[in-house]
Amino acid sequence: MSFLEILAALGRGVGNTALVTLACATTGMAVGLAIASLRRTGPRALTPLLDAYVYVFRGVPLLVLLFLVYFGLPSLGLKVPPLLAMVLSLGLIAGAYLAEVFRGALDLVDPSEILAAKAMGMRPIQIFTLLELPQMLRFALPGIINEFTTILKYSPFAYTVGIPEITKEAMTLAATTLRGLEIYLAVGVLYFALYRLFLLGLHRVERHFRIPGIVPP
């Protein structure tokens, strides 16, 4: 089996790796935006709960949470499919990190603009959705890109719950061919290729929404 044949055999797992990454990234974005919105416009009584969520989920190891969801919940009568288990673990952890990215980005919005909007009689929800949110997303783009690449790097944990992604295919192939060096080198090549593809797409988004006059490093 040549190196190209190994790459082709492992390619069966590329789709599942991309699916896990996109599903968890989408969940992370939704959770992070929800927390940022509630922190800004929700009742103050929710703030300690939101802060507790961020604190806990940023401190829990991914593998522990994944096993808790996939292997622990069935003892309560809740059987969770593998992809949903990844979303409920990696996605929620990513959401906690993105919530902090969005909090920092919100702090960069010019307070004088918010004051002017209040003077015009705009309600808090209008100020957030029409003024703060668009600027927050632009300021947060570098942090979002960083978190998306982190999600891709954590996606191999999907093999522990039976999702046949790249790492799972590699383990199966290595067990049958005993050519671990070449196989795991091919795994590295495929992950790097996926990383570059995601990065190119995200950088196109960043260039499209870049704030005029601010040159990225």
N, C-alpha and C positions, 0 to 999 in steps of 0.2 A: 504493500500500500504506500503510494507516494504521498508527499506532503500536501499536494493539491487534493488528492482523494480524501485525506484526513479532514481538510478544510470543508470539502463538500459534505462529508458525513456529519460534521459538527454543525453545518449550516442548517440542519433541521431544527436546531434549538434557537436559532437567531430570532425567529418570529416570536417565540414565547418570551425570550429575553426582552425584546422591544415592547411586547404587550405588557409585561410586568412593570417595566420602567415607566411607560406612558400612563398606565392605570394608577400607579402609586404617585407619580408626579401630579396627575390631575387631582387626585384626592388631597395631596398635600397643599396644592394651590387653593382648592376650595376651602379646606380647613383653615389655612393661614389667613385667607381673605375674610372668612367668617369671624375669626377671632379679632382681626384688626378692625372690622366694622363694628362689632359689639363693644370693643374697648372704646371706640370713638363715639358711638351714637346710642349704645345700649344703657340700661340702668346701671348705676354705679355699684349696686349690690352684686352684679355679675363679675366685676373686675377681679375680686379675690379668687373666684372659681376659675376664671380664664387664666390667671397667673399660676394657679396651682396646676392646671392642665399642662401649661407650657413647661413648668418646672419639672413635673413628674415625667412627661414623655421625652424630654431632652435628656433625662438621666437614666432611663430604662434601656438596657442593651436590646438591640433588635432581635437577636436570636431568642432571648428570654421571652419577649413579648410575643413573638411568632409562635413559639411552642405553647405558650399560655393560651393563645387563641385557637390554634389548630388541634392541640392534644388535650388542652385543659377544658375548653368549653363543652366538648362531647360528654364529659362527666355530669354536666348539668342538663343534658338532653339537647344541646345545640351543636349540630354537626355543621362545620364551616367548610365550604369548598376551598381548595388550595389557593386559587387566585384571590378570593375574598379574604382569606387569612393574610396574604401578603399586603393587600390594601389596608386591612385593619391594623396592621403592625407598621410596616414601612411607610405607608401613606400617612398614618396619624403622627408618627414620629417626625416625618418631613414637614407636616403641617405645623408642628410646634416650633421647629426651626424657622420656617418661613414666617410665622407670626412675629418672631423677633426681628426678622429682616424687614417686614412691613412696618413694625413699630419704629425702627430706626429711620426708615424712609419717610414716615409721616412727620418725624421731628425736623426734617429738612425743608418742609413746606414753609414758605415765608409767613410768619404770624401776621404781618400787616395785611396780607391778602385775606386771611380769615377774618380779621377785624373789619375790613372793608365790606366783606360779604355779610357779616352780622349787621353792620350799619345800614345795609340795603334791605334788611328785613328777611334775609334768607333763613330758613329753618336749619337746625343742625344736620338733618339727613340730607338736605339739599347741598349744604356746604361740603359734606363729606363726598357725596356721589359726583357732584359737578366740579368741585374745586380740588379737594384733597386727593381723592382716589386716582384720577388720571396722573397727577404729579407723583404720587406715591409709587405707582407701578413703574414709572420711568426711572425714578431714583433707585428702585429696588431691583432693576434688571440684572446688574452684576451679581447680586446675592441670589437671585432666582436661578441664574445660570449655574452658579456654584452648587446650589442644592440639587439641581437636576442631575449634574454629573455625579454627585454623591449617591443619589438614588440608583443610578446605573451601576456604580461600584458595589452597592449592597444587593443588587438583584440576584447574584448567584446564590444567596440564601434560599431562593425559591426551590432549589433542588431538595432541600431538607423536608419539604412538604409534598414532594412528588411531581412538581412541575418540570416537564422535560425541556429545560432551557439548555444553554450551551454547556454549563458545568455538568449537568446531569448526563447529557449525551457523552461528554468527555469521560466521565467516570465509567460509563457502560463500555465505551470503546476501549479504554485503557485496560479494563478487566479482561477483555476478550483478545486483545492484540499484544498486551504487555509492552507497549511502546509509549510509555508515559511521557518521556521527555519531548518527543515530537508532538504528541497530542496536546499537552498543556502549553507548549509553545504556540500551537495553532489557536488554542483558546485565548491566549494573550493577544494574538493578532486580530482575532474576531472582535474581542472587546474593545481593542484600540480603534478598530474601524468603526464600530458603533459609536464610540465616544466622539470620534471626529465628525461623523454624520450629524449627531445630535448637536455638537458644538457649532457646526456650520449653520444649521437651522436656527439655533438660538441667537447666534451673532447677527444673522440677517434680521431677526426680530428686533434685536437691540439697536441696530443701525436705523431701522425704520422708525422706532419710537424715541430715538436719542433726542435729548433736549438740545435745541440749537445753541451753539456757542460753547458747549461743553465737549471737550475732546477727550475720548476714553484713553486710559493709559495703554 
